[in-house]
Amino acid sequence: MPMKLHDLPLSMRITGSAMILVAIGALTLLFVEEAHLREVYFSQRQAQMEKAFRTNELRLTQAFVTLRRDVQFLANVPPVYGIMRAARNNGFDARDGNTRLQWEARLQQILSPFLLANPNYHEAIYIEVAGQNRDILRLTNHDEQVKADTSSRPHSKAEIDDYTATLGLPPGQVHLSDFVLHLDEDRIKHHGFSIIRASVPVFDSEGKVFGLIVLSMDISSLLQITNAGLPVDVLTCVADRQGRYLPCPDALDTAEAGNKMEVRKDFSKIATLLDPQSPNFLSFKRVATQADPHYLTAGRIHYNPDDPAQFLLLIYRIPDMMGQQFITIPRNHILAGFTTLFLICAIVFILLHRIFAPLRELTLFAEGITAGTDNVCLPASGGGEIGSLTEAISAMLTALSRKEQEIVRINTGLEQQVAERTHELTVVNNRLADEMREVEILLQRNQTLMQTAMDGIHLLDMQGNLVEANPAFCRMLGYSQAEAAGLNVTDWDAQWTGEELWPRFRELIGGNTLIETVHRRKDGSTFEVEIACSGIEIAGQGFLYAASRDISERKKANLASQHQQDLLNEAQRLGKLGSWELDWQSGMLLWSDEVYRIFEIDQTRFRPSYENFLRVIHPEDREMVDQAYRQSLTDYQPYNIEHRLLFEDGRVKWLREHCTSFFGVSGEPLRSLGMVQDITEQRQNEEEIRSLAFHDQLTGLANRRYFLECFRAALSASVRHDSYGAVLFLDMDNFKTLNDTRGHEAGDLMLIEVAARLRVAIRDTDTVARFGGDEFVVLMVEELGNDCDDALHRAGLVAERIRKLLAQPYPINDFVHHSSPSIGVALYHGKRYSMDALLQHADAAMYQAKHSGRNKVCFFESE
């Protein structure tokens, strides 16, 4: 017969098992250690690549932020607006007295040092939109030299598309183009260089686009250091959002790019990064090709915060050789270890065979005891563990004999304990009988409670059948005790059906609830009840214990109270008058419905609080309202204030608020009652009345009354600042002819146009008013200085600008009317002359202009 495993000697089985376990453990340890080394190595490489990506992302993003800031800076230098003003005035800037060519030279003087200081900037252009995108100034930065390009070369389609997109931008925003390959004769051998254009619109005083400032940046130097700090065998490539390589040496000089020049063809595993919705960074991906296996990692760099779809794609290509560079355990060391393990196990086997030899004698002794042989003797005890085992077996036999005697003794003790326990059970049975009598007394008490209770107490099974009911419940329904015995809950519940009630009965087992429903009496009449229900289980059967109370009168009282509250809410809504109450002891704040409507707060989502109240108040009024309330608590006095509410959409409401507080004997606040009223419409009416009182209804300009108030304040300011001001009195020539020939409607249209042009011509600090008919007055305050000649010059510039604007033709309905102003100017300094005298001076100068040929500006000269 073949030998089985359990037939082998114990020493051989122990040795073999130990050898197998040690070998398996060693192999497992080798595999885990090698996997750990590989994982640590790749984690370090991944961290190195991601750190390089974040460094390049920060450097490139900062470069584009600087580009956006610099183009906005260039768009706001004074020559840009000087050229614009000169272009609008036939080549002359009347404000600063410079020609357009002078301004263009000054702009070139600013741009040239700027480009030299920033060698990455390739080109700066100022384009005039009105001249069909004509270049006002184009400067090119090449080889540390800045040259003006006067060739008037046509713009490319990509440039025109960028300029068109820039024209639609609001003030303060910058348009960034896509990356463009720029071919330069000096760099053609290097495949050209990539540029990006940043452009901003330049607006005139009327908010219209006059031109564009365009700044082009050469990003070649930025892209050439993207592999800084990386191993030399790591290849770096950069592509735009279409997947086209930018002319970076790392990308163009490799066989990987070839002639395709597209990321989708060369690196298909990272093509998903071209989708802006995908994750920004792609971890290590292995590309297993027979010719050149390698690893890839890449990420997107979003350089335009206004357009997330504009980005660069930074790609790192790592050769497969790096995967073989981690440290492994030498194979010869592994072989030597297993050989040593085999020799040790052989030695252990020989020792165990000699040690376990006496166990055979012990086996024969055990077999003799099992067979009941009397003359069996233990082998002589030897040394070591085998001798100890022999002695332990002898001691065990002695102990077994003693245990047998102990079992006899315990059996006798158990019989005595059974007798004692029987006596104890008899005593317990007598006690239970006494407790049962007490339970019967308790049941009689409960039955008495059932009979005398005023609420309708009743007991139902799970099918809704009435098991028991007290007299009050029977009287409530109008049934006798005998008639009620056969009732089901569906006979008296007028609100719920049986199919609706049975599941709810089962859910109440072990719980309780309070519900309201409608009961039906025997005569068919109904009434509302409140029922307290509890579900119990007795002997495995469910019951519902319920107590009903008639709440009809209470319901009527609640309805009456609710009706009164509805009337109050409707009255508050009609009067736009809300009320609130704050209990200082409980901290509870109550708002009426109208307060929620006034504050436009959803009462289902916001809990009334003083913080929510302050949050809606206009920031400029918030401190005033909070101070008024706190001061009223300090002074023990009511307060009345008017303040504004500011909503998220910019709307403003005006409120009138009144609050009265009640205090305890120690002066502590107990309760505050308040009223808020929406007075927005009243405020608007008041503003409209004030506007009618101070403004001319036809032109919307200030009227005589408002002008005189401003004039009085200007004279006082002239005294304080020791500065000159000026009054301009103007009258429109040929206005009477227009009224006589075309009617007053045409005359009114012309006056409205005159008012519009005056608003454009004057400064923000000046005031223009209509005195009547075709007479207008302009008040120039401060800013004219304290030198008389300089003040005359400045006032003359403003007057001349007004004359030119008002002398333009007036398109009225289906014809064009020609008119011009005659303007008289009078200076004032302090209160040397009264307002009436100064107006007479300006009026006299105006008539001097009319008598000297009209369409002129004349100054009042004191005798």
LINZICOR-V471104 format. One record per residue. RES is the residue in three letters. D_LAST is the distance of its C-alpha to the last C-alpha in whole Angstrom. Layout:
BEGIN
RES,D_LAST
RES,D_LAST
END
This chain:
BEGIN
MET,151
PRO,148
MET,146
LYS,144
LEU,141
HIS,142
ASP,145
LEU,144
PRO,144
LEU,142
SER,141
MET,140
ARG,138
ILE,136
THR,135
GLY,134
SER,132
ALA,130
MET,130
ILE,129
LEU,126
VAL,125
ALA,125
ILE,122
GLY,120
ALA,120
LEU,119
THR,116
LEU,115
LEU,115
PHE,113
VAL,110
GLU,109
GLU,109
ALA,107
HIS,105
LEU,104
ARG,103
GLU,101
VAL,99
TYR,99
PHE,97
SER,95
GLN,94
ARG,93
GLN,91
ALA,89
GLN,88
MET,87
GLU,85
LYS,83
ALA,82
PHE,81
ARG,79
THR,78
ASN,77
GLU,75
LEU,73
ARG,72
LEU,71
THR,69
GLN,67
ALA,66
PHE,65
VAL,63
THR,61
LEU,61
ARG,59
ARG,57
ASP,56
VAL,55
GLN,53
PHE,51
LEU,51
ALA,49
ASN,47
VAL,45
PRO,42
PRO,43
VAL,45
TYR,42
GLY,39
ILE,42
MET,42
ARG,38
ALA,38
ALA,41
ARG,39
ASN,36
ASN,38
GLY,39
PHE,36
ASP,35
ALA,31
ARG,31
ASP,32
GLY,32
ASN,35
THR,38
ARG,41
LEU,43
GLN,41
TRP,42
GLU,45
ALA,46
ARG,45
LEU,47
GLN,50
GLN,49
ILE,49
LEU,52
SER,54
PRO,55
PHE,55
LEU,58
LEU,60
ALA,60
ASN,61
PRO,64
ASN,66
TYR,63
HIS,64
GLU,61
ALA,57
ILE,55
TYR,52
ILE,53
GLU,50
VAL,52
ALA,50
GLY,51
GLN,55
ASN,55
ARG,54
ASP,54
ILE,51
LEU,52
ARG,56
LEU,57
THR,61
ASN,62
HIS,66
ASP,68
GLU,65
GLN,62
VAL,59
LYS,59
ALA,57
ASP,59
THR,57
SER,60
SER,59
ARG,62
PRO,63
HIS,63
SER,66
LYS,67
ALA,67
GLU,64
ILE,63
ASP,65
ASP,63
TYR,59
THR,60
ALA,61
THR,58
LEU,56
GLY,57
LEU,56
PRO,54
PRO,51
GLY,53
GLN,56
VAL,58
HIS,61
LEU,64
SER,66
ASP,70
PHE,71
VAL,71
LEU,73
HIS,71
LEU,73
ASP,72
GLU,74
ASP,74
ARG,76
ILE,78
LYS,81
HIS,80
HIS,79
GLY,76
PHE,74
SER,72
ILE,69
ILE,67
ARG,63
ALA,61
SER,58
VAL,55
PRO,52
VAL,48
PHE,46
ASP,43
SER,40
GLU,42
GLY,45
LYS,47
VAL,49
PHE,47
GLY,50
LEU,53
ILE,53
VAL,57
LEU,59
SER,62
MET,65
ASP,68
ILE,71
SER,74
SER,73
LEU,73
LEU,76
GLN,78
ILE,78
THR,80
ASN,83
ALA,82
GLY,84
LEU,87
PRO,91
VAL,91
ASP,93
VAL,91
LEU,89
THR,85
CYS,84
VAL,80
ALA,80
ASP,77
ARG,77
GLN,79
GLY,82
ARG,81
TYR,81
LEU,78
PRO,79
CYS,80
PRO,83
ASP,85
ALA,85
LEU,85
ASP,88
THR,90
ALA,93
GLU,92
ALA,89
GLY,91
ASN,89
LYS,89
MET,85
GLU,85
VAL,86
ARG,88
LYS,91
ASP,91
PHE,91
SER,92
LYS,92
ILE,89
ALA,87
THR,87
LEU,84
LEU,82
ASP,81
PRO,78
GLN,80
SER,83
PRO,83
ASN,81
PHE,84
LEU,87
SER,90
PHE,93
LYS,95
ARG,98
VAL,98
ALA,102
THR,102
GLN,105
ALA,103
ASP,101
PRO,101
HIS,98
TYR,95
LEU,92
THR,89
ALA,85
GLY,82
ARG,79
ILE,75
HIS,73
TYR,69
ASN,67
PRO,66
ASP,65
ASP,68
PRO,71
ALA,73
GLN,72
PHE,74
LEU,76
LEU,80
LEU,81
ILE,85
TYR,87
ARG,91
ILE,93
PRO,97
ASP,100
MET,101
MET,99
GLY,102
GLN,104
GLN,103
PHE,104
ILE,107
THR,110
ILE,113
PRO,116
ARG,119
ASN,121
HIS,120
ILE,121
LEU,124
ALA,125
GLY,124
PHE,126
THR,129
THR,129
LEU,129
PHE,132
LEU,134
ILE,133
CYS,134
ALA,138
ILE,138
VAL,137
PHE,139
ILE,142
LEU,142
LEU,141
HIS,145
ARG,146
ILE,145
PHE,145
ALA,149
PRO,150
LEU,148
ARG,151
GLU,154
LEU,151
THR,151
LEU,155
PHE,155
ALA,152
GLU,154
GLY,158
ILE,156
THR,155
ALA,158
GLY,160
THR,162
ASP,163
ASN,164
VAL,160
CYS,159
LEU,156
PRO,156
ALA,156
SER,152
GLY,151
GLY,148
GLY,144
GLU,142
ILE,146
GLY,148
SER,145
LEU,145
THR,149
GLU,149
ALA,146
ILE,148
SER,151
ALA,149
MET,147
LEU,151
THR,152
ALA,148
LEU,149
SER,153
ARG,151
LYS,148
GLU,151
GLN,152
GLU,149
ILE,149
VAL,152
ARG,150
ILE,147
ASN,149
THR,151
GLY,147
LEU,146
GLU,149
GLN,148
GLN,144
VAL,145
ALA,147
GLU,144
ARG,141
THR,144
HIS,144
GLU,140
LEU,139
THR,142
VAL,139
VAL,136
ASN,138
ASN,138
ARG,135
LEU,134
ALA,136
ASP,134
GLU,131
MET,132
ARG,132
GLU,129
VAL,127
GLU,129
ILE,128
LEU,124
LEU,125
GLN,126
ARG,123
ASN,121
GLN,123
THR,122
LEU,118
MET,119
GLN,120
THR,118
ALA,115
MET,112
ASP,110
GLY,112
ILE,114
HIS,116
LEU,117
LEU,117
ASP,119
MET,117
GLN,118
GLY,116
ASN,120
LEU,120
VAL,122
GLU,121
ALA,119
ASN,119
PRO,119
ALA,115
PHE,115
CYS,117
ARG,116
MET,112
LEU,114
GLY,116
TYR,119
SER,123
GLN,124
ALA,126
GLU,124
ALA,121
ALA,124
GLY,124
LEU,120
ASN,118
VAL,114
THR,113
ASP,115
TRP,112
ASP,109
ALA,107
GLN,104
TRP,106
THR,109
GLY,112
GLU,111
GLU,107
LEU,109
TRP,112
PRO,110
ARG,108
PHE,111
ARG,112
GLU,109
LEU,109
ILE,112
GLY,111
GLY,108
ASN,106
THR,104
LEU,102
ILE,101
GLU,101
THR,103
VAL,104
HIS,108
ARG,110
ARG,112
LYS,116
ASP,114
GLY,112
SER,109
THR,106
PHE,104
GLU,102
VAL,104
GLU,103
ILE,105
ALA,106
CYS,108
SER,110
GLY,112
ILE,116
GLU,119
ILE,122
ALA,125
GLY,123
GLN,122
GLY,118
PHE,117
LEU,114
TYR,114
ALA,111
ALA,110
SER,108
ARG,106
ASP,105
ILE,101
SER,100
GLU,99
ARG,97
LYS,95
LYS,94
ALA,92
ASN,91
LEU,90
ALA,88
SER,86
GLN,85
HIS,84
GLN,82
GLN,80
ASP,80
LEU,78
LEU,76
ASN,75
GLU,74
ALA,72
GLN,70
ARG,69
LEU,68
GLY,66
LYS,65
LEU,66
GLY,68
SER,70
TRP,71
GLU,74
LEU,74
ASP,77
TRP,77
GLN,80
SER,81
GLY,78
MET,78
LEU,75
LEU,76
TRP,73
SER,73
ASP,73
GLU,70
VAL,69
TYR,70
ARG,68
ILE,65
PHE,65
GLU,67
ILE,70
ASP,73
GLN,75
THR,78
ARG,77
PHE,75
ARG,76
PRO,74
SER,72
TYR,69
GLU,68
ASN,68
PHE,66
LEU,64
ARG,64
VAL,62
ILE,59
HIS,56
PRO,56
GLU,52
ASP,54
ARG,58
GLU,57
MET,56
VAL,59
ASP,61
GLN,59
ALA,59
TYR,63
ARG,64
GLN,62
SER,64
LEU,67
THR,66
ASP,65
TYR,67
GLN,65
PRO,64
TYR,61
ASN,59
ILE,56
GLU,55
HIS,55
ARG,55
LEU,58
LEU,58
PHE,60
GLU,61
ASP,60
GLY,56
ARG,56
VAL,55
LYS,57
TRP,55
LEU,58
ARG,58
GLU,61
HIS,63
CYS,65
THR,68
SER,70
PHE,74
PHE,75
GLY,78
VAL,79
SER,78
GLY,75
GLU,76
PRO,74
LEU,77
ARG,75
SER,72
LEU,71
GLY,68
MET,66
VAL,64
GLN,62
ASP,60
ILE,57
THR,55
GLU,55
GLN,53
ARG,51
GLN,50
ASN,50
GLU,47
GLU,45
GLU,45
ILE,44
ARG,41
SER,40
LEU,40
ALA,38
PHE,35
HIS,35
ASP,35
GLN,39
LEU,38
THR,36
GLY,37
LEU,33
ALA,32
ASN,31
ARG,28
ARG,30
TYR,31
PHE,27
LEU,26
GLU,28
CYS,27
PHE,24
ARG,25
ALA,27
ALA,24
LEU,22
SER,25
ALA,26
SER,22
VAL,23
ARG,27
HIS,26
ASP,23
SER,22
TYR,19
GLY,19
ALA,18
VAL,18
LEU,19
PHE,20
LEU,22
ASP,24
MET,27
ASP,28
ASN,31
PHE,32
LYS,33
THR,35
LEU,37
ASN,37
ASP,39
THR,41
ARG,42
GLY,42
HIS,40
GLU,42
ALA,41
GLY,38
ASP,38
LEU,40
MET,37
LEU,35
ILE,37
GLU,37
VAL,33
ALA,33
ALA,36
ARG,34
LEU,31
ARG,33
VAL,34
ALA,31
ILE,29
ARG,30
ASP,33
THR,30
ASP,28
THR,28
VAL,28
ALA,28
ARG,29
PHE,27
GLY,29
GLY,30
ASP,29
GLU,26
PHE,26
VAL,23
VAL,24
LEU,23
MET,23
VAL,24
GLU,25
GLU,26
LEU,23
GLY,23
ASN,21
ASP,19
CYS,16
ASP,17
ASP,20
ALA,19
LEU,17
HIS,20
ARG,22
ALA,20
GLY,20
LEU,24
VAL,25
ALA,23
GLU,24
ARG,28
ILE,27
ARG,26
LYS,30
LEU,32
LEU,31
ALA,31
GLN,35
PRO,37
TYR,38
PRO,42
ILE,43
ASN,46
ASP,48
PHE,45
VAL,42
HIS,38
HIS,35
SER,32
SER,29
PRO,26
SER,22
ILE,20
GLY,16
VAL,15
ALA,13
LEU,14
TYR,15
HIS,16
GLY,19
LYS,18
ARG,15
TYR,14
SER,17
MET,18
ASP,18
ALA,14
LEU,14
LEU,16
GLN,14
HIS,11
ALA,14
ASP,16
ALA,13
ALA,13
MET,17
TYR,17
GLN,15
ALA,18
LYS,20
HIS,19
SER,19
GLY,23
ARG,23
ASN,25
LYS,21
VAL,19
CYS,15
PHE,13
PHE,10
GLU,6
SER,4
GLU,0
END
